[in-house]
Amino acid sequence: MTEDLGAVQADLLAAVQSAGDLKALESARLAAIGKKGRVGALMQALGGLPPEQRKDYGQAVNALKQAVEAAIELRKADLEASALDAKLAAEQVDVTLPIRSEVEGRIHPISQTIDEIVQIFGQMGFQVAEGPDLEDDWKNFTALNIPEEHPARQEMDTFYLRAGEDGTRPVLRTHTSPVQIRTMMSEKPPIRVIVPGRTFRSDHDATHSPMFHQVEGLVIDEVSHMGHLKGCLIEFCRTFFEISDLPVRFRNSHFPFTEPSAEVDIGCTRTNGELRIGHGDDWLEILGSGMVHPRVLENCGIDSNKYQGFAFGMGIERIAMLKYGIPDLRTFYDSDLRWLKHYGFVPLDVPGTLGGLHR
């Protein structure tokens, strides 16, 4: 005799529906349609039936198997959804809770310093501009009025790449000034941008790195003059170093891309090998500046008889070392978590960027 297929199907479907988790459902599946399951036993009984009954019986068993398989898939989907909901509920994070110090990450001093600089100049109306690390010789040197015989263009100081089909060799930019050239070529004055970014020079010691960061500023309009440059940089120095009456002086200097040019010094004291920024009997040079050379304006298609402006630049690692007391530049790139924990910053302390990204 054969079993009542209706009763068997009811039993198997009930077992599937009562499975409380995926493991129990797998057990129900094996008991129903596994190699040694009840459906397999029903199929084996097919051989003992009279020939005229086999077709109908076989079709009925197949229909039972299909019904059980469909019920298993539906139950599996329900159980997986329930498991996911339970997991999400158990692993949810309350973002309003304070940061746990034992798992807190740290902002690198370079990133922190860049954000501080952008924040300060952003309040003065500067926008952030960016450009590629790999430049052509014209934007990196020629457009900036740097002569062919200048030391900065020599192989010993600059990273050149293999020449292209046109014979020119790309160069890893030696300063962020090419972004100033790109900006002046693509936009009409007035222009007021701040340019942070990576730069590359062939040098490596306690105060130099083959890859380092600079930030430069550029203002081009019809009215800006040396007095505006001085006021802008004095305000920056006093705000960045958090000394409201920090002494700042400007010394005559020479840069190919500015005329007149000036080095910017801040007051300091050196006693017993310790450097302190502020009022004192000594000075410390921190950046270069000047009025944009008329030739640079003309190289970029700007009428130097109508427009003028100023530019400045500084090393980000250098001013970070001065502000935060970091003695060796090379440690910035050692990837030492102990160093980062000591000199790094809590993520929520990072200033916001004003003005957005200017391209």
Secondary structure, 3 states (H helix, E strand, C coil): CCCCHHHHHHHHHHHHHCCCCHHHHHHHHHHHHCCCCHHHHHHHHHHHCCHHHHHHHHHHHHHHHHHHHHHHHHHHHHHHHHHHHHHHHHHCCCCCCCCCHHHCCCECHHHHHHHHHHHHHHCCCCEEECCCCEECHHHHCHHHCCCCCCHHHCCCCCCECCCCCCCCCCEECCCCHHHHHHHHHHCCCCEEEEEEEEEECCCCECCECCEEEEEEEEEEECCCCHHHHHHHHHHHHHHHCCCCCCCEEEEEEEECCEEEEEEEEEEEEEECCEEEECCCCEEEEEEEEEEECHHHHHHCCCCCCCCEEEEEEEEHHHHHHHHHCCCCHHHHHCCCHHHHHHHCECHHHCCCCCCCEEC
